[in-house]
Amino acid sequence: MKSITIPPANAAKYRSDIDGLRAIAVLSVILYHYGVKTFSGGFVGVDVFFVISGFLITRLILDAADASTFRFGNFYLRRVRRLLPAMLFTILASFLLGALLFSPTQLERLGGSTLHGLLSISNFFFWSESGYFDADSAVKPLLHLWSLSVEEQFYLIWPLSLILLTKLPFSRIVTPMVFVLLGIASWVFAEWCLRVDPSAAFFLLPSRIVEFCLGALMVWVTGKQLPGWLEGWLREVALLIGLLLIGYATITFTKETPFPGTNALIPCVGTSLALFGGSSRILGAVLRTRPMVFTGLISYSLYLCHWPIFVFFTYASGSVELSSIEIAGLTVFAFVVATLMYRFIERPFRFAKPGPDATLSSTRFALTCALLSLVLAYTSAHSWANGGWYWRYSNAAEVEELFDLDRLRAETIDFQREFVKGRAFRVNRKRILVVGDSHARDVSNGLYMTLAEKGYEVRMQVLDDICLQYISFGGEPDNETQEIAARECDKQIKAYRESMKSRLADIIIYSAMLSPETVESLDNFVKLAQTTSKNKAMQLIVMDRAVQFGAFHNQVINRFANGTLPEEINAEAAAIDTDEFLLDAIKAEFTDDPALHNVLVVSKRRYQCSDTSCDFFADDGTLAIWDDTHWTLTGAKAFMTRFADDYPELFSK
């Protein structure tokens, strides 16, 4: 393949190999987001972009400072021309599609993310709302703007800091030393933050500064002159090692990998080495091939458009799991959209000729962007503040009352706090302890409403399913990729062991959103419950996970608003998640151990569904499900009443 010739690595000019690196970064992110399992760590592509930005912005500022031509106004105008037009187009298109398709709850959140995106603080919004890897991310079309917010915040502090450093004596020595110290401080902060707030470590700038610093330091490294014979080999080896490090992180990392922190240094150091070796004749030619360079040139638009394309496609299709054909089709479509965005939005605004008579003069450009931003900000803030515009439906009052999902969720939490969360059993009744995650909350709420008047007392104890693998009897957890989870799980396990509820309960029920991996550790909980309990007659019950309605729950509100009857929706729901997903796996796990034979294994689907219907709507016409898996109070009571009726020997007095 032909390659594009570039100037030497130390020239402050365009380097096509960097576009090749951008291509690797954006393709990694796309394939990760589109669910290609080989690219389970493709999210590190964002870190590759951060290192590249640190390198290019630092080089640009230092070169301009050396030539006494640096002006803050010019710098920020160039950044705005580079980033804002394509981003505004993405935000506008996403908001318009969301207003047409999304439920009020989702449009409300889209309004919030739109406003924060316009203000370059998306990372704070998504940090406060939830984690990057949450399942709900599949209905957040602007989630990926968090990284642009981090970069834009970097642009606010970096130029002034760098210019001040250039004024110091021996600045060419002092400045890189400052970057080294700043990078170390950022890395230490990231490691600390991973232990106290992993989501903050992921989304916020202080944890990412080290990545920009690694790129900035390469300005000095790539500028060093080396003997010709040595330089060639060093660059080849550096690029090879750099690409291997990026590839290793992309393929081996998963959403469970503690990140950023130390793990982020692997792809970031790899990117730094690739920046040094990008001009190599052999391997560097791969980065400079026309397909790689072209992908790098459109990488910004490609990054912007690929995620909203995924979100709206999966929302319309009802499934977040893409087939190979769908992955290929969406990728091609994203390339087409990105190419058009680059040709008709990015280039015209970015490379507009200056001057008062120019069509895209600085003044007109600024006024146009400001006006569009203000209109978008007002509109998105209005939808955010007004519940996602229920007025879009002809039966708005009925829909708002029925589908106020935030209220339904809050009701389950408030009920659990008021009636179920007590620290100990208070009265001499038959004692039921429900253990697990938020699904244990649903079960405990339902059992309380069903059994409290029959002389039962229901309590709950938190023990997430991921913690089952950390329950040990004399040993220490050895899963190095889940150190953060292990620390939190240690607290939960200790609390369970020390709880009087776990010692006195007559019936202990484990309920969580189990996975095939955590099912394998259910026997650990059984042994923990048996060894902790002081009640010789204690009955232990393990529940299969709740029915997963996936993206179907996102569509129900629109179906209902358009006249589909609740019973018709329930009939459609029966075709979703038809397997008793882990019931056989749980039973098989318990078969070989006599100590587990007395454990009662229960299917939740049995109480949520019949052969022809699943109760998405309850008998009274209200919602039984408020998201893809969790139960409303109405649903919890209905399902657990059926469960209790199924076992009169346990739940009748």
N, C-alpha and C positions, 0 to 999 in steps of 0.2 A: 504493500500500500504506500501511496505517496505521503510524504510528511511535509509539514510547513517549516521553513527555515526560520530560526529565531536568533536574536542577538545573543552575545555572551551573557552568562547568568548575572554578572555584576552590573549590567547596563540597566538603567532605570527606564526601560521601555517595555513594550508588550512582550509577554512570554506565553507562547501558545501551550507550553507544557502545563502551565497553571490551569488553563482551560481544560486540559486533559484530566487534571486532578479534580476539578469541579465536576467533570462528567462522572468520575468514579463516585464522588460524594453524593450527587443527586440520584444516580441510579441505585445506589445502596439504600437511600432513604425510600425511594419509590417502591423497590422490591420488598423492603421490610413492611411498609405500610400496606402493600397489596397482598401480604400474607405468604410470600415465598419463604418456605421454612429454612432453606439454605442460608438466607440472609436474616437470621434471627437477631443479629446485632447491627442491622443496617442503620439504626438510629445514630450510630457514630458518624455517619456522613455529615451531620450537623456540626460535629466537632472538627471535622476536616475543614468545613467552611470557616469556622472561627479562627483556626490557625492561619488559613490563607488570608483572611481579612486582617489579622494582626500583622502579617508580613507586608501586604500591599499598602495598607493605610500608613504604617510606620515609615515605609520607604518613601511614599509620596510626600509625607510631611517633612521628613528629614531632607529630601532632595530640594523641596521648595524653600526650606529654611536656609540651606546652604547657599542657594541662589538669591536669597533675600526677596523671594517672590511669594512667600506664604501669606495668605490673607484668610482669616477665619470665615469671612463672608463667602469668598470663593469656594472654600472647602465645603461648607455646608450646602451651598447651592448645588455643587456637583453631587453631593450625597443625595440631596432631595431629588434632583433630576434622575439619578440612577435608580432610586428605590421607590419613590412615591407613586408615579403614574401607574405602573403595573400593579402595585399593591392596592391602590384605590380601585382599579378595575376589578381585581379579585374580590375585594370586600363588597363592592357594589353588586357584582353578579351573584355572590353568595347570599347576600341579604335579600335580594329580589327573589331568588329561588326559594330561600327559606320562608319568605312571606307567602309564597304560593303553596308550598308543600308541607311545611312543618306544623306540628301541633302548637298550641299557645305556649306550653311549658318550654318546648324546644326553641320557639321563636324568641321567647323572653330571654333565654340564655344566649341565643345568637345575638340579640340586641346588645346584651352586656359585653360579649366578646368583640362585637363590632366597634363599640365605643372605645373599649380599651385598646383595640388594635390601632384605631386612629390616633390615640394618644401615646402610642408606643409603650404601653404598659401591659400588653397581653400576658406576659409572663407572670405578673402579679395576679391577674384575674384567674388564670388557670391554676396557679399555685393555691389560691384561696378556695377554689371550687373543687378540685380533685386532682388525681395523679395523671400523668401522661399516658400510662399504660392501662387506665381504667377502661372497662368495656363501654362505658358511656361515651368515650372519646369518638366512637363511630358515628355520633350524631352531633359533632362539633366541627363544622366545616372550616373554622378559622383557628383551630387548635395549633396548627403549625406556625402561626404568626408569633408564637412565644419566642422563637429563635431570632426573628427579625427585631423584636423588642429588645432582646439582649444585645444584639449588634448595634442597634440605634442608641441604646444607653452607653455602650462602649464609645460610640462616636462623640457623645457629649463630654466625656471626661478625658479621652485620650489626647486630642490635639493640644489642649491647653497644658496638660501635664507634660507632654513631649516638648512643647516649645519652651516651657519653663526649665526643663532639664537641659536643653541646648544652651541656655544662658549661663549654666554653671561652668566653673573652671574644669578643664579636662573632661568635658561633657562626653566625648567619644568613649571614654573609659567608664565614667560614672553612670551614664545612662544605661548601658547593658547590665551593669551591676545592680542598679535599681530594679530593672526588669527581673533579674534572677531572684532578688529578695521578694519582690511583689508576687512573682509566680509561686515561690515556696509558701508565702503567707496564704495565697489563694488555695493552694493544694491542701494545706493544713486545715483551713476553714472548711473546705469541701468534705474532708474526712470527718471532721467534728460534726458537721451538719448532717451527714449521712446517718449519724447515730441518734440525733435528736429530731430531725425533720428531713427525711429523704426527699420529699417533694420540693422543699425549699432549695436543697442542694442541686436538684435537677434544673429548676426553673430560674433561679436568680443569678445575677451577674457575678457577685463575688466568687462563687464557685467556679466560674468560667474564665475569670481573668487569667489564670495560668495558661489557658489555651491560646489566648491572644498574645500573651508574653512569649510563648514558645515561637509563635510566628514572627513576632517583632525581633527576637534575638537572631533570627535567620538573616535579617538585613545585614548584620555585621559578619555573620559567617559566610554568606554567599559573596560578600564583597572582598574577601581575602584572596590575594593572588597566590597561587600555588605553582610549583614547577609543572610544566606541561604534561610530562609523562605520568606524574603522580595525580594531577588533578583529574585526568580522564578516568583512571581506575577508581579513584575515590568517589567520583560522582556516580559511576556505574554501580558500585557496591552500596552506596548510600541509598540510591533509588530502589535497588532490589530489596534491601532490608526494610526500607520505608513502606513499600507496597506490600510486603509480607506482613508487616505489623498491622497495617490497615485491614488487609484481608483476614488476618487472624481474628481481629476484633469483630469484624463484620459477620464472620461465620460462626464463631464460638460464643459470643456474648448472647444473652437472652434478656428478657424483661426482668428476670430475677437477679441479674448481675448488679451488685451495688455500683451505682453510677451517678455522677462522675467520680471525682476523687482519683485514687491511684489507678483504677481501671481505665479511666479516660486518658491517662498518659500514654497508653499503648498506641491508640490510633493517632494521638496528637504528636508524639515523638516521631511516629511513622510519617506523618505529613511533613514535619520539619525536615526529616531526612530526604523526603521526596522533593521538597522545595530546593534543597541543596543539589540534589542529583538530577533535577529535571532536564538540564541541558546536555546530559550524557548522550553520546552518539547512538548507542545501541538501544538500550531500554527507553531512553528518553524519546526515541523516535515513535514508540508506541503511543505515548501520551500526545504526540504532535500529529498523529494521523487525522485526516479530515473528519471522520465520524466523531472521534473523541473531542476535537476542537469545536466542532459544530454543537455537540451536546453541551459542552462547557459554556459556549456563548449563550445558549438559550437556557442555561441551568437555573437562572433566577426565576424566569417565567415558568419553567418546568416545575420548580419547587413550589411556586405559588399556586399553580392550577391543579397539580396532581391530587392533592388531598381533598379539596372540594369535589372534584370529579368522583373520587372514591365514595365520599360521604353521600352524595345525592344519588349515585347509582345504587349503592347498597340500601339506601332508604327506600328507593322506589321498588327495588327487587325483593326486599324483605329478608335479605341474608347478607351477613358480613363476611361469609366464607366464599371466596371467589374460586371458580374453576380455572384451570389452566388457560382455556380459551378466553374467559373473561379477563384474566390478568393480562394476557397479550393484547386483547382489544382495548382495554382501558389505558394500557401503556402507550399504544399507538395513538389513541385519541388524545392523550395528554401531550404527546410530542407535537401533534398537529396544532392543538390549541396554543401550546407554548411557542411554536414557530410563528404563528400569527401574532401573538402578543409581542414577541420580540421584534417582528417586522413593523408592526403598525403602532405599537405603544412605546416599547423600550427605546428603540433607536431614534425615532423622531424627537422625543423629548430629551434623551440623554445627549445626543450629538447635534442639537439645534445650534445654528450659528448665532453668536451674540450680536447685539446691536439694537438700537431703538426702533428700527424699521423692520426687524425680523418678525415673522409670524409668531414665533415662539419666544419672544423676548422674555427676559427675566421677570419683568413687571407683570406681563400678561400671564406668564406661567404661574407666578406666585398667586395672583388673584384668582385664577381659574382653580388651582388646587385648593386654595383656602375656601372658596365658595362651595366647591363640591364636598370638601371635608366637613364644613359646617352643616350642609344639608344632610349628609349621612349621619353626622353626630347627633343632630336633633332627632332625626327619624328613628335611629337605633335606640337612643335614650328613651324616646317615647314608648317604643315597643317594650323595652326593658322595664320601664316604670309602670306599665299598664297591662302586665300579665300576659304579654304575647298576643294582644289584639284578638280577643274573643269575638269582636264585632265582625270578623270575617265570615262568621257562620250565621245562617238565617235564624237558627234557634240558639242564639248566643247565650241567653240566660241559662237555659237547660244544660248546654255544653259546659259552661263555666262552673256550674254547681256540681256537675257529675265528674268532670275531669280536672278538678283542681288537685293535681298530683302532689304539689308541695304540701298542701293541707293534709292530704291522705297519708303522706309519709310522716308528717309531723305528728299526726294523731297516733300512729303506731308507736313512735318514740315516746310521746308524752304518756301514753297508757302504760307502757312498760316501766317508765320511771315512777309512775304513781302507784302501780299495783304489784309489780313483779320484781323490781330491782332490789328489794330489801336485802340487807346484809345477812340476815339469818331467818330461820323459821321462827315465827312468833307465837303460834298457838298450837295446842295439842290436837292437830288434825293430821290426816294422811298427807305426807309431804312429797311433792313432785319437784325435782330439779331438772331444768332444761339447760343443757350445756352446748355451746357452739358460737356461731357468729350472728349476723343480723337475721339469719333464718331461724335461729333458736329464739330470737325475739318474737318472730311471727308465731312460732309454735307455743311459746309460753303465754303470749297474749290470748291465743285461741283457747288454750286449756284453762286459763283463768276464767274467761267468760263462760266456758262450758261447765266447769267443775267447782267453782268457788262456792256456789250455793249448795253443793252436795257434800260439803265438809272437807274439801281438799284445799291445800295451800300450795301455790305455785311460785317458784323462784327461778332465777336465771343466773348462770355463771358463764363468763366469756372464756372461750378457748377455741381460737381459730383453727380451721382444719389443717393449715400449713404447720401448726404447732404440734400436730400429732407425731411427726417424725422426730421431734426434739424431746419427746417424753422418754427418759432413760432411767434406768435403775442402776446407778453407780457409774455410768459412763458419761461422756461429754459429747454434744453434737459435733459432727465432723464435716458438715457441709460448708465448705469455705465460701461458696458463692452466695450463701444466704446468712451471712454473719449478722446482718442487721435484724432479720427476722428472728434469728436465734436469740438475740438479746431480749426482744419483746416477748418472745414465746417463753423464755425463762421466767419472766414476771407472771405471765398468765398461768403457767404450770405451778409455780410456787403458790400463787393465790388460790388455785384449786386445792392443792394439798393442805393448805392452812385453813380452808373455809370449813366452818361448822356445817354448812349446807351439804357439802359433799360427804360428810361423815354421817349425817342423820337421815338423809333422804330415803324414803321408801321406794320411790321410782326415780331412776335417772335416765334421761333421754338425751342422746347426742344428735344434734341436727345442725348441719352446715352445708355450704355449697361445695360438696365433695367433688374431687377430680379423680381420675384413674390413679394418679400418683398418691394422693392422700388416703385413698381407700386402703392402700397397702399398709398403712400405719394405724388403721383403726384398732387393731389388736392391742396397740400400745395404750390407747385410751381405756379399753376394757380392763386391762391389767391395772392401770392407774386407779380406775373407779373401784375395782374390787379390793385393792390393797388399802385404799384410803377410807372406804366405808367402814363404819362401826355397826352397821345395821345388817345382821345376818340374813334377813329376809328381803334385802334390797333386790328389786327387779331392774335389770338394765335393758334399755331399748336403743337401737341404732336406726335412724331414719335415712332412707335414700334422699337424694337431693330433690328439691322442688322442680316442677315442670319449668322448662326454659322456653319462653315464647319468643326470644330473640328480637329481631326487628319488627315482628308482628305488632307488638304493643305500641310502636311508634305510629302505626297506621290506623289503629282502632278508632281514634278520635275522629279522623276524617271520614272513615267508613260510617260511623254512627251519625255524624253531622250530615252526611249525604243520604241518610234514610235507611241504612242497613239496621235491621232489628237485632237486639242483644242475643236472641236465641240463634240467629243466623251466624253472628260472630262467634258464639260459643261452638257452633257446629264446625266452623272453619278452624277454630283453635284445636280441635281434636286431632287434626292431621299434623300438628306441629309437635315435635319431640315425643313421638309415640312410644319409644322404648322406655322401659323401666331401667334407666340408664346404668345404674351401678348395682342394682339389687342382686343380680346373680354374682357379680364380682365380690360383693360384700359377703354373701353366703359362702362362696367358694373360699374366701379368705378365712372364714371362721370354721370351716369343716374339719380341718386337720388337727385342731387344738381342742381337746376335751373341755378345757377351762372356758371355752367360748360357746359351747353348745347351748347353754341356757340363755344366751342373749337373744332377745326378740328383734328380728330385722323387719322393718316396716317400709312399704312403698308409699311415698306421698302422692304419687300419681293416682293411686287407687282412690284417694279421697278428693282429688281435684277433678278427675275425669271419669267418664264412662267410655264405652266403646264408640259412642257417636258424638260426644260433646265434652268440652272442658269448660269449667266455670270461670271464664274471664269476667263475665257478669254474674252476680249473685241472683238468687231467685227474686229478690225485691227490686231488681233492675239497676242496682248500684254496682260499682266496680268491686270485684273480688281481688283483682291484681292491679297494683299501681305502677309497676315497671315490668321488666321482662321476667322477673322471678318472684318478687316480694308480694306479700299478701296485705290487703287492707284489713282493718279490724273486722269488717263484715265477712270477708273471705276467710280470715283466720278462724273465726267462730264457726263458720259453716264446715270447714275442712276438719277441724279438731272435734267437732260434735260427731261427725261420721267416724272418726278414728276412735273416740271414746266408746261409741255404740258398738264398734267392732270387737271390743275387748271388755265385756261387762265384768269379767272376773277381776279386772284391774281397776276399773273406774266406776264401780257402783257400790253404794253403801246401804 
